[in-house]
Amino acid sequence: MTTSQNPVTTTPADPAVTAAAERLGLARRTGVPCDPVRDLLPPGDLDAAYAVQSLLTERRLAEGRRITGWKVGLTSLAVQRQLGVDTPDFGALFDDTAVPDGAELPWGAVLQPKAEAEVALVLEHDLRHERHTVADVIRATAFALPAVEVVGSRIRDWDITAVDTVADNASSGAYVLGTRPVLLRELDLRTAGMVLERRGEPVSTGAGVACLGNPLHAAVWLADTLVRLGRPLRAGDTVLTGALGPMTAVAPGDVLEARIDGLGSVRAAFGRAGTEGEAR
């Protein structure tokens, strides 16, 4: 499977792109997972997949949503190999997918949810260079927060390839941020350990090194990629830099707490089955 330096080159008017967007959009609106979209797009074509994502993003903005930042996915080399790619992917974060620390996310708000612990960076300055360094990202970052990303798939049974997850906004569902901002000079993100617990029992462990060697590397990749697309990272954006350990399945009524060395903790709570919630 090939990857591209410019993920959005296929026009959203392409009938295949439109058909894939319609399939995923219907799944989001109805809460009923759909078939994979890879059968609608050219085999292994990430450009087409990003065009689907872009079209769906524009539709969300037209509905009155606001982009609050971006997420980086596929930051594990093992997962990249599994999906046959050699690069991360990205998706947009929206205002209606941000959940307060410890607040209950209604069951069904995210289709087929799973959770992973991440480092979030909140930017103070734009990142507009053609090529960024780690120092550029550090200077642009106001503070870091612990985060739980609730990933979800509009595609039935998580039957996905890289094309499917990219088209599906990098399987973005919802996200929860901690509330104690920490300056980067107080952190060593590469060695920061993470444990994700369910009712006090560890369900996932890891460290910053699992995220492209350092979460800051993921942020550099995202900054460079978005500049090439003409939509650079801006002051105020939240960047979810990628999983620090394996994702874990979520059940109705779960309360998950992520603890990251130097950053503190954050909780993601899930409603019980039957509670109301619109699939995202």
C-alpha positions as protocol buffer text, in pm:
chain_id: "A"
residue {
  index: 1
  type: MET
  ca { x: 0 y: 0 z: 0 }
}
residue {
  index: 2
  type: THR
  ca { x: 139 y: 337 z: -96 }
}
residue {
  index: 3
  type: THR
  ca { x: 133 y: 656 z: 105 }
}
residue {
  index: 4
  type: SER
  ca { x: 134 y: 1014 z: -13 }
}
residue {
  index: 5
  type: GLN
  ca { x: 311 y: 1334 z: 85 }
}
residue {
  index: 6
  type: ASN
  ca { x: -10 y: 1525 z: 7 }
}
residue {
  index: 7
  type: PRO
  ca { x: -306 y: 1325 z: 137 }
}
residue {
  index: 8
  type: VAL
  ca { x: -581 y: 1527 z: -35 }
}
residue {
  index: 9
  type: THR
  ca { x: -545 y: 1519 z: -410 }
}
residue {
  index: 10
  type: THR
  ca { x: -864 y: 1343 z: -518 }
}
residue {
  index: 11
  type: THR
  ca { x: -1146 y: 1589 z: -578 }
}
residue {
  index: 12
  type: PRO
  ca { x: -1441 y: 1552 z: -341 }
}
residue {
  index: 13
  type: ALA
  ca { x: -1664 y: 1558 z: -653 }
}
residue {
  index: 14
  type: ASP
  ca { x: -1526 y: 1217 z: -751 }
}
residue {
  index: 15
  type: PRO
  ca { x: -1825 y: 977 z: -745 }
}
residue {
  index: 16
  type: ALA
  ca { x: -1630 y: 715 z: -548 }
}
residue {
  index: 17
  type: VAL
  ca { x: -1533 y: 971 z: -283 }
}
residue {
  index: 18
  type: THR
  ca { x: -1891 y: 1094 z: -259 }
}
residue {
  index: 19
  type: ALA
  ca { x: -2026 y: 740 z: -227 }
}
residue {
  index: 20
  type: ALA
  ca { x: -1783 y: 658 z: 54 }
}
residue {
  index: 21
  type: ALA
  ca { x: -1870 y: 981 z: 235 }
}
residue {
  index: 22
  type: GLU
  ca { x: -2241 y: 903 z: 206 }
}
residue {
  index: 23
  type: ARG
  ca { x: -2191 y: 555 z: 351 }
}
residue {
  index: 24
  type: LEU
  ca { x: -1992 y: 682 z: 651 }
}
residue {
  index: 25
  type: GLY
  ca { x: -2220 y: 982 z: 701 }
}
residue {
  index: 26
  type: LEU
  ca { x: -2527 y: 760 z: 716 }
}
residue {
  index: 27
  type: ALA
  ca { x: -2360 y: 540 z: 979 }
}
residue {
  index: 28
  type: ARG
  ca { x: -2283 y: 844 z: 1193 }
}
residue {
  index: 29
  type: ARG
  ca { x: -2637 y: 982 z: 1168 }
}
residue {
  index: 30
  type: THR
  ca { x: -2818 y: 653 z: 1231 }
}
residue {
  index: 31
  type: GLY
  ca { x: -2579 y: 488 z: 1476 }
}
residue {
  index: 32
  type: VAL
  ca { x: -2573 y: 175 z: 1260 }
}
residue {
  index: 33
  type: PRO
  ca { x: -2222 y: 66 z: 1153 }
}
residue {
  index: 34
  type: CYS
  ca { x: -2169 y: 28 z: 780 }
}
residue {
  index: 35
  type: ASP
  ca { x: -1968 y: -189 z: 545 }
}
residue {
  index: 36
  type: PRO
  ca { x: -1604 y: -91 z: 480 }
}
residue {
  index: 37
  type: VAL
  ca { x: -1553 y: 183 z: 222 }
}
residue {
  index: 38
  type: ARG
  ca { x: -1238 y: 33 z: 69 }
}
residue {
  index: 39
  type: ASP
  ca { x: -1457 y: -145 z: -186 }
}
residue {
  index: 40
  type: LEU
  ca { x: -1570 y: 196 z: -316 }
}
residue {
  index: 41
  type: LEU
  ca { x: -1222 y: 349 z: -350 }
}
residue {
  index: 42
  type: PRO
  ca { x: -914 y: 256 z: -554 }
}
residue {
  index: 43
  type: PRO
  ca { x: -719 y: -17 z: -373 }
}
residue {
  index: 44
  type: GLY
  ca { x: -476 y: 126 z: -117 }
}
residue {
  index: 45
  type: ASP
  ca { x: -543 y: 485 z: -226 }
}
residue {
  index: 46
  type: LEU
  ca { x: -488 y: 703 z: 82 }
}
residue {
  index: 47
  type: ASP
  ca { x: -530 y: 1017 z: -128 }
}
residue {
  index: 48
  type: ALA
  ca { x: -887 y: 914 z: -200 }
}
residue {
  index: 49
  type: ALA
  ca { x: -941 y: 822 z: 165 }
}
residue {
  index: 50
  type: TYR
  ca { x: -826 y: 1168 z: 279 }
}
residue {
  index: 51
  type: ALA
  ca { x: -1057 y: 1323 z: 20 }
}
residue {
  index: 52
  type: VAL
  ca { x: -1347 y: 1135 z: 184 }
}
residue {
  index: 53
  type: GLN
  ca { x: -1236 y: 1261 z: 524 }
}
residue {
  index: 54
  type: SER
  ca { x: -1211 y: 1618 z: 391 }
}
residue {
  index: 55
  type: LEU
  ca { x: -1560 y: 1603 z: 244 }
}
residue {
  index: 56
  type: LEU
  ca { x: -1705 y: 1474 z: 571 }
}
residue {
  index: 57
  type: THR
  ca { x: -1520 y: 1744 z: 763 }
}
residue {
  index: 58
  type: GLU
  ca { x: -1666 y: 2016 z: 542 }
}
residue {
  index: 59
  type: ARG
  ca { x: -2012 y: 1874 z: 601 }
}
residue {
  index: 60
  type: ARG
  ca { x: -1958 y: 1880 z: 977 }
}
residue {
  index: 61
  type: LEU
  ca { x: -1850 y: 2243 z: 957 }
}
residue {
  index: 62
  type: ALA
  ca { x: -2159 y: 2323 z: 749 }
}
residue {
  index: 63
  type: GLU
  ca { x: -2368 y: 2172 z: 1031 }
}
residue {
  index: 64
  type: GLY
  ca { x: -2223 y: 2435 z: 1266 }
}
residue {
  index: 65
  type: ARG
  ca { x: -1944 y: 2236 z: 1423 }
}
residue {
  index: 66
  type: ARG
  ca { x: -1602 y: 2386 z: 1500 }
}
residue {
  index: 67
  type: ILE
  ca { x: -1260 y: 2223 z: 1461 }
}
residue {
  index: 68
  type: THR
  ca { x: -1088 y: 2231 z: 1800 }
}
residue {
  index: 69
  type: GLY
  ca { x: -770 y: 2055 z: 1692 }
}
residue {
  index: 70
  type: TRP
  ca { x: -635 y: 1738 z: 1538 }
}
residue {
  index: 71
  type: LYS
  ca { x: -547 y: 1382 z: 1632 }
}
residue {
  index: 72
  type: VAL
  ca { x: -256 y: 1172 z: 1515 }
}
residue {
  index: 73
  type: GLY
  ca { x: -319 y: 803 z: 1467 }
}
residue {
  index: 74
  type: LEU
  ca { x: -117 y: 497 z: 1365 }
}
residue {
  index: 75
  type: THR
  ca { x: 178 y: 611 z: 1576 }
}
residue {
  index: 76
  type: SER
  ca { x: 270 y: 254 z: 1667 }
}
residue {
  index: 77
  type: LEU
  ca { x: 511 y: 90 z: 1423 }
}
residue {
  index: 78
  type: ALA
  ca { x: 346 y: -245 z: 1493 }
}
residue {
  index: 79
  type: VAL
  ca { x: 4 y: -109 z: 1395 }
}
residue {
  index: 80
  type: GLN
  ca { x: 151 y: 53 z: 1083 }
}
residue {
  index: 81
  type: ARG
  ca { x: 294 y: -281 z: 976 }
}
residue {
  index: 82
  type: GLN
  ca { x: -40 y: -449 z: 1049 }
}
residue {
  index: 83
  type: LEU
  ca { x: -223 y: -204 z: 820 }
}
residue {
  index: 84
  type: GLY
  ca { x: 51 y: -199 z: 555 }
}
residue {
  index: 85
  type: VAL
  ca { x: 154 y: 166 z: 584 }
}
residue {
  index: 86
  type: ASP
  ca { x: 472 y: 347 z: 681 }
}
residue {
  index: 87
  type: THR
  ca { x: 332 y: 673 z: 813 }
}
residue {
  index: 88
  type: PRO
  ca { x: 84 y: 795 z: 1077 }
}
residue {
  index: 89
  type: ASP
  ca { x: -254 y: 936 z: 985 }
}
residue {
  index: 90
  type: PHE
  ca { x: -461 y: 1225 z: 1117 }
}
residue {
  index: 91
  type: GLY
  ca { x: -819 y: 1335 z: 1175 }
}
residue {
  index: 92
  type: ALA
  ca { x: -1004 y: 1644 z: 1293 }
}
residue {
  index: 93
  type: LEU
  ca { x: -1134 y: 1706 z: 1645 }
}
residue {
  index: 94
  type: PHE
  ca { x: -1468 y: 1885 z: 1678 }
}
residue {
  index: 95
  type: ASP
  ca { x: -1622 y: 2090 z: 1957 }
}
residue {
  index: 96
  type: ASP
  ca { x: -1905 y: 1843 z: 2012 }
}
residue {
  index: 97
  type: THR
  ca { x: -1663 y: 1552 z: 2064 }
}
residue {
  index: 98
  type: ALA
  ca { x: -1486 y: 1714 z: 2361 }
}
residue {
  index: 99
  type: VAL
  ca { x: -1603 y: 1560 z: 2690 }
}
residue {
  index: 100
  type: PRO
  ca { x: -1520 y: 1715 z: 3031 }
}
residue {
  index: 101
  type: ASP
  ca { x: -1295 y: 1518 z: 3266 }
}
residue {
  index: 102
  type: GLY
  ca { x: -1509 y: 1259 z: 3446 }
}
residue {
  index: 103
  type: ALA
  ca { x: -1832 y: 1356 z: 3270 }
}
residue {
  index: 104
  type: GLU
  ca { x: -2045 y: 1073 z: 3138 }
}
residue {
  index: 105
  type: LEU
  ca { x: -2031 y: 1005 z: 2765 }
}
residue {
  index: 106
  type: PRO
  ca { x: -2371 y: 857 z: 2671 }
}
residue {
  index: 107
  type: TRP
  ca { x: -2349 y: 502 z: 2549 }
}
residue {
  index: 108
  type: GLY
  ca { x: -2392 y: 504 z: 2174 }
}
residue {
  index: 109
  type: ALA
  ca { x: -2241 y: 850 z: 2129 }
}
residue {
  index: 110
  type: VAL
  ca { x: -1936 y: 674 z: 1984 }
}
residue {
  index: 111
  type: LEU
  ca { x: -1988 y: 363 z: 1774 }
}
residue {
  index: 112
  type: GLN
  ca { x: -1792 y: 55 z: 1885 }
}
residue {
  index: 113
  type: PRO
  ca { x: -1582 y: 256 z: 2131 }
}
residue {
  index: 114
  type: LYS
  ca { x: -1231 y: 179 z: 2247 }
}
residue {
  index: 115
  type: ALA
  ca { x: -1005 y: 396 z: 2461 }
}
residue {
  index: 116
  type: GLU
  ca { x: -639 y: 489 z: 2467 }
}
residue {
  index: 117
  type: ALA
  ca { x: -430 y: 724 z: 2680 }
}
residue {
  index: 118
  type: GLU
  ca { x: -239 y: 1005 z: 2511 }
}
residue {
  index: 119
  type: VAL
  ca { x: -48 y: 1327 z: 2562 }
}
residue {
  index: 120
  type: ALA
  ca { x: -237 y: 1635 z: 2443 }
}
residue {
  index: 121
  type: LEU
  ca { x: -57 y: 1953 z: 2343 }
}
residue {
  index: 122
  type: VAL
  ca { x: -239 y: 2286 z: 2343 }
}
residue {
  index: 123
  type: LEU
  ca { x: -77 y: 2541 z: 2115 }
}
residue {
  index: 124
  type: GLU
  ca { x: -2 y: 2904 z: 2193 }
}
residue {
  index: 125
  type: HIS
  ca { x: 139 y: 2990 z: 1850 }
}
residue {
  index: 126
  type: ASP
  ca { x: 75 y: 2885 z: 1490 }
}
residue {
  index: 127
  type: LEU
  ca { x: 302 y: 2629 z: 1323 }
}
residue {
  index: 128
  type: ARG
  ca { x: 336 y: 2747 z: 963 }
}
residue {
  index: 129
  type: HIS
  ca { x: 687 y: 2644 z: 854 }
}
residue {
  index: 130
  type: GLU
  ca { x: 730 y: 2406 z: 563 }
}
residue {
  index: 131
  type: ARG
  ca { x: 946 y: 2186 z: 786 }
}
residue {
  index: 132
  type: HIS
  ca { x: 926 y: 2197 z: 1165 }
}
residue {
  index: 133
  type: THR
  ca { x: 1169 y: 2087 z: 1433 }
}
residue {
  index: 134
  type: VAL
  ca { x: 1098 y: 1957 z: 1781 }
}
residue {
  index: 135
  type: ALA
  ca { x: 1218 y: 2295 z: 1908 }
}
residue {
  index: 136
  type: ASP
  ca { x: 953 y: 2468 z: 1693 }
}
residue {
  index: 137
  type: VAL
  ca { x: 682 y: 2253 z: 1850 }
}
residue {
  index: 138
  type: ILE
  ca { x: 812 y: 2312 z: 2202 }
}
residue {
  index: 139
  type: ARG
  ca { x: 817 y: 2690 z: 2148 }
}
residue {
  index: 140
  type: ALA
  ca { x: 465 y: 2685 z: 2005 }
}
residue {
  index: 141
  type: THR
  ca { x: 314 y: 2475 z: 2286 }
}
residue {
  index: 142
  type: ALA
  ca { x: 144 y: 2653 z: 2575 }
}
residue {
  index: 143
  type: PHE
  ca { x: 106 y: 2340 z: 2788 }
}
residue {
  index: 144
  type: ALA
  ca { x: 43 y: 1967 z: 2788 }
}
residue {
  index: 145
  type: LEU
  ca { x: -249 y: 1771 z: 2935 }
}
residue {
  index: 146
  type: PRO
  ca { x: -325 y: 1405 z: 2992 }
}
residue {
  index: 147
  type: ALA
  ca { x: -594 y: 1278 z: 2757 }
}
residue {
  index: 148
  type: VAL
  ca { x: -813 y: 979 z: 2688 }
}
residue {
  index: 149
  type: GLU
  ca { x: -913 y: 942 z: 2326 }
}
residue {
  index: 150
  type: VAL
  ca { x: -1229 y: 742 z: 2270 }
}
residue {
  index: 151
  type: VAL
  ca { x: -1176 y: 597 z: 1927 }
}
residue {
  index: 152
  type: GLY
  ca { x: -1471 y: 458 z: 1739 }
}
residue {
  index: 153
  type: SER
  ca { x: -1544 y: 308 z: 1401 }
}
residue {
  index: 154
  type: ARG
  ca { x: -1845 y: 374 z: 1186 }
}
residue {
  index: 155
  type: ILE
  ca { x: -1740 y: 54 z: 1004 }
}
residue {
  index: 156
  type: ARG
  ca { x: -1895 y: -269 z: 1124 }
}
residue {
  index: 157
  type: ASP
  ca { x: -1685 y: -488 z: 1355 }
}
residue {
  index: 158
  type: TRP
  ca { x: -1378 y: -265 z: 1310 }
}
residue {
  index: 159
  type: ASP
  ca { x: -1320 y: -438 z: 977 }
}
residue {
  index: 160
  type: ILE
  ca { x: -1075 y: -172 z: 863 }
}
residue {
  index: 161
  type: THR
  ca { x: -770 y: -116 z: 650 }
}
residue {
  index: 162
  type: ALA
  ca { x: -571 y: 207 z: 646 }
}
residue {
  index: 163
  type: VAL
  ca { x: -800 y: 338 z: 371 }
}
residue {
  index: 164
  type: ASP
  ca { x: -1107 y: 277 z: 587 }
}
residue {
  index: 165
  type: THR
  ca { x: -973 y: 443 z: 901 }
}
residue {
  index: 166
  type: VAL
  ca { x: -838 y: 747 z: 716 }
}
residue {
  index: 167
  type: ALA
  ca { x: -1171 y: 799 z: 539 }
}
residue {
  index: 168
  type: ASP
  ca { x: -1347 y: 761 z: 875 }
}
residue {
  index: 169
  type: ASN
  ca { x: -1164 y: 1062 z: 1025 }
}
residue {
  index: 170
  type: ALA
  ca { x: -886 y: 838 z: 1161 }
}
residue {
  index: 171
  type: SER
  ca { x: -1152 y: 653 z: 1365 }
}
residue {
  index: 172
  type: SER
  ca { x: -1200 y: 960 z: 1584 }
}
residue {
  index: 173
  type: GLY
  ca { x: -1489 y: 945 z: 1831 }
}
residue {
  index: 174
  type: ALA
  ca { x: -1451 y: 1167 z: 2137 }
}
residue {
  index: 175
  type: TYR
  ca { x: -1177 y: 1294 z: 2363 }
}
residue {
  index: 176
  type: VAL
  ca { x: -1134 y: 1384 z: 2729 }
}
residue {
  index: 177
  type: LEU
  ca { x: -867 y: 1625 z: 2853 }
}
residue {
  index: 178
  type: GLY
  ca { x: -726 y: 1660 z: 3202 }
}
residue {
  index: 179
  type: THR
  ca { x: -753 y: 1997 z: 3372 }
}
residue {
  index: 180
  type: ARG
  ca { x: -404 y: 2061 z: 3516 }
}
residue {
  index: 181
  type: PRO
  ca { x: -184 y: 2220 z: 3247 }
}
residue {
  index: 182
  type: VAL
  ca { x: 186 y: 2133 z: 3264 }
}
residue {
  index: 183
  type: LEU
  ca { x: 470 y: 2318 z: 3090 }
}
residue {
  index: 184
  type: LEU
  ca { x: 684 y: 2106 z: 2858 }
}
residue {
  index: 185
  type: ARG
  ca { x: 1003 y: 2210 z: 3037 }
}
residue {
  index: 186
  type: GLU
  ca { x: 876 y: 2011 z: 3336 }
}
residue {
  index: 187
  type: LEU
  ca { x: 830 y: 1691 z: 3136 }
}
residue {
  index: 188
  type: ASP
  ca { x: 1030 y: 1419 z: 2965 }
}
residue {
  index: 189
  type: LEU
  ca { x: 765 y: 1292 z: 2731 }
}
residue {
  index: 190
  type: ARG
  ca { x: 979 y: 1016 z: 2584 }
}
residue {
  index: 191
  type: THR
  ca { x: 1015 y: 833 z: 2915 }
}
residue {
  index: 192
  type: ALA
  ca { x: 679 y: 929 z: 3067 }
}
residue {
  index: 193
  type: GLY
  ca { x: 505 y: 614 z: 3181 }
}
residue {
  index: 194
  type: MET
  ca { x: 132 y: 556 z: 3137 }
}
residue {
  index: 195
  type: VAL
  ca { x: -122 y: 328 z: 3297 }
}
residue {
  index: 196
  type: LEU
  ca { x: -487 y: 311 z: 3199 }
}
residue {
  index: 197
  type: GLU
  ca { x: -708 y: 159 z: 3467 }
}
residue {
  index: 198
  type: ARG
  ca { x: -1062 y: 28 z: 3486 }
}
residue {
  index: 199
  type: ARG
  ca { x: -1188 y: 45 z: 3845 }
}
residue {
  index: 200
  type: GLY
  ca { x: -832 y: 35 z: 3970 }
}
residue {
  index: 201
  type: GLU
  ca { x: -722 y: -256 z: 3750 }
}
residue {
  index: 202
  type: PRO
  ca { x: -461 y: -182 z: 3480 }
}
residue {
  index: 203
  type: VAL
  ca { x: -590 y: -253 z: 3129 }
}
residue {
  index: 204
  type: SER
  ca { x: -316 y: -80 z: 2926 }
}
residue {
  index: 205
  type: THR
  ca { x: 36 y: 35 z: 3002 }
}
residue {
  index: 206
  type: GLY
  ca { x: 299 y: 212 z: 2799 }
}
residue {
  index: 207
  type: ALA
  ca { x: 523 y: 517 z: 2770 }
}
residue {
  index: 208
  type: GLY
  ca { x: 595 y: 813 z: 2546 }
}
residue {
  index: 209
  type: VAL
  ca { x: 854 y: 618 z: 2351 }
}
residue {
  index: 210
  type: ALA
  ca { x: 571 y: 403 z: 2204 }
}
residue {
  index: 211
  type: CYS
  ca { x: 442 y: 710 z: 2018 }
}
residue {
  index: 212
  type: LEU
  ca { x: 686 y: 746 z: 1725 }
}
residue {
  index: 213
  type: GLY
  ca { x: 968 y: 746 z: 1980 }
}
residue {
  index: 214
  type: ASN
  ca { x: 834 y: 1064 z: 2146 }
}
residue {
  index: 215
  type: PRO
  ca { x: 492 y: 1237 z: 2131 }
}
residue {
  index: 216
  type: LEU
  ca { x: 671 y: 1551 z: 2009 }
}
residue {
  index: 217
  type: HIS
  ca { x: 776 y: 1362 z: 1695 }
}
residue {
  index: 218
  type: ALA
  ca { x: 409 y: 1295 z: 1620 }
}
residue {
  index: 219
  type: ALA
  ca { x: 333 y: 1666 z: 1660 }
}
residue {
  index: 220
  type: VAL
  ca { x: 615 y: 1756 z: 1418 }
}
residue {
  index: 221
  type: TRP
  ca { x: 477 y: 1512 z: 1161 }
}
residue {
  index: 222
  type: LEU
  ca { x: 128 y: 1658 z: 1195 }
}
residue {
  index: 223
  type: ALA
  ca { x: 251 y: 2018 z: 1171 }
}
residue {
  index: 224
  type: ASP
  ca { x: 443 y: 1945 z: 849 }
}
residue {
  index: 225
  type: THR
  ca { x: 155 y: 1749 z: 697 }
}
residue {
  index: 226
  type: LEU
  ca { x: -109 y: 2013 z: 764 }
}
residue {
  index: 227
  type: VAL
  ca { x: 110 y: 2290 z: 623 }
}
residue {
  index: 228
  type: ARG
  ca { x: 137 y: 2092 z: 297 }
}
residue {
  index: 229
  type: LEU
  ca { x: -243 y: 2079 z: 293 }
}
residue {
  index: 230
  type: GLY
  ca { x: -276 y: 2454 z: 344 }
}
residue {
  index: 231
  type: ARG
  ca { x: -440 y: 2420 z: 687 }
}
residue {
  index: 232
  type: PRO
  ca { x: -155 y: 2474 z: 940 }
}
residue {
  index: 233
  type: LEU
  ca { x: -186 y: 2415 z: 1311 }
}
residue {
  index: 234
  type: ARG
  ca { x: -305 y: 2733 z: 1481 }
}
residue {
  index: 235
  type: ALA
  ca { x: -286 y: 2888 z: 1825 }
}
residue {
  index: 236
  type: GLY
  ca { x: -551 y: 2731 z: 2046 }
}
residue {
  index: 237
  type: ASP
  ca { x: -549 y: 2396 z: 1865 }
}
residue {
  index: 238
  type: THR
  ca { x: -543 y: 2080 z: 2071 }
}
residue {
  index: 239
  type: VAL
  ca { x: -318 y: 1807 z: 1933 }
}
residue {
  index: 240
  type: LEU
  ca { x: -373 y: 1448 z: 2045 }
}
residue {
  index: 241
  type: THR
  ca { x: -31 y: 1305 z: 1974 }
}
residue {
  index: 242
  type: GLY
  ca { x: -112 y: 934 z: 1968 }
}
residue {
  index: 243
  type: ALA
  ca { x: -151 y: 632 z: 2191 }
}
residue {
  index: 244
  type: LEU
  ca { x: 106 y: 557 z: 2461 }
}
residue {
  index: 245
  type: GLY
  ca { x: -5 y: 196 z: 2483 }
}
residue {
  index: 246
  type: PRO
  ca { x: -256 y: -53 z: 2343 }
}
residue {
  index: 247
  type: MET
  ca { x: -617 y: 57 z: 2311 }
}
residue {
  index: 248
  type: THR
  ca { x: -872 y: -114 z: 2532 }
}
residue {
  index: 249
  type: ALA
  ca { x: -1230 y: -214 z: 2466 }
}
residue {
  index: 250
  type: VAL
  ca { x: -1502 y: -23 z: 2649 }
}
residue {
  index: 251
  type: ALA
  ca { x: -1824 y: -158 z: 2802 }
}
residue {
  index: 252
  type: PRO
  ca { x: -2137 y: 27 z: 2916 }
}
residue {
  index: 253
  type: GLY
  ca { x: -2089 y: 182 z: 3260 }
}
residue {
  index: 254
  type: ASP
  ca { x: -1709 y: 174 z: 3247 }
}
residue {
  index: 255
  type: VAL
  ca { x: -1501 y: 440 z: 3415 }
}
residue {
  index: 256
  type: LEU
  ca { x: -1142 y: 453 z: 3286 }
}
residue {
  index: 257
  type: GLU
  ca { x: -865 y: 657 z: 3444 }
}
residue {
  index: 258
  type: ALA
  ca { x: -537 y: 733 z: 3270 }
}
residue {
  index: 259
  type: ARG
  ca { x: -230 y: 831 z: 3470 }
}
residue {
  index: 260
  type: ILE
  ca { x: 73 y: 972 z: 3290 }
}
residue {
  index: 261
  type: ASP
  ca { x: 399 y: 1050 z: 3472 }
}
residue {
  index: 262
  type: GLY
  ca { x: 437 y: 1423 z: 3517 }
}
residue {
  index: 263
  type: LEU
  ca { x: 94 y: 1501 z: 3375 }
}
residue {
  index: 264
  type: GLY
  ca { x: -143 y: 1357 z: 3632 }
}
residue {
  index: 265
  type: SER
  ca { x: -467 y: 1181 z: 3554 }
}
residue {
  index: 266
  type: VAL
  ca { x: -786 y: 1207 z: 3351 }
}
residue {
  index: 267
  type: ARG
  ca { x: -1108 y: 1003 z: 3364 }
}
residue {
  index: 268
  type: ALA
  ca { x: -1341 y: 888 z: 3088 }
}
residue {
  index: 269
  type: ALA
  ca { x: -1684 y: 770 z: 3204 }
}
residue {
  index: 270
  type: PHE
  ca { x: -1935 y: 586 z: 2986 }
}
residue {
  index: 271
  type: GLY
  ca { x: -2310 y: 568 z: 3023 }
}
residue {
  index: 272
  type: ARG
  ca { x: -2500 y: 245 z: 3045 }
}
residue {
  index: 273
  type: ALA
  ca { x: -2665 y: 81 z: 2749 }
}
residue {
  index: 274
  type: GLY
  ca { x: -2993 y: 245 z: 2663 }
}
residue {
  index: 275
  type: THR
  ca { x: -2882 y: 600 z: 2748 }
}
residue {
  index: 276
  type: GLU
  ca { x: -2936 y: 846 z: 2469 }
}
residue {
  index: 277
  type: GLY
  ca { x: -2651 y: 965 z: 2252 }
}
residue {
  index: 278
  type: GLU
  ca { x: -2601 y: 1050 z: 1887 }
}
residue {
  index: 279
  type: ALA
  ca { x: -2330 y: 847 z: 1717 }
}
residue {
  index: 280
  type: ARG
  ca { x: -2043 y: 1059 z: 1599 }
}
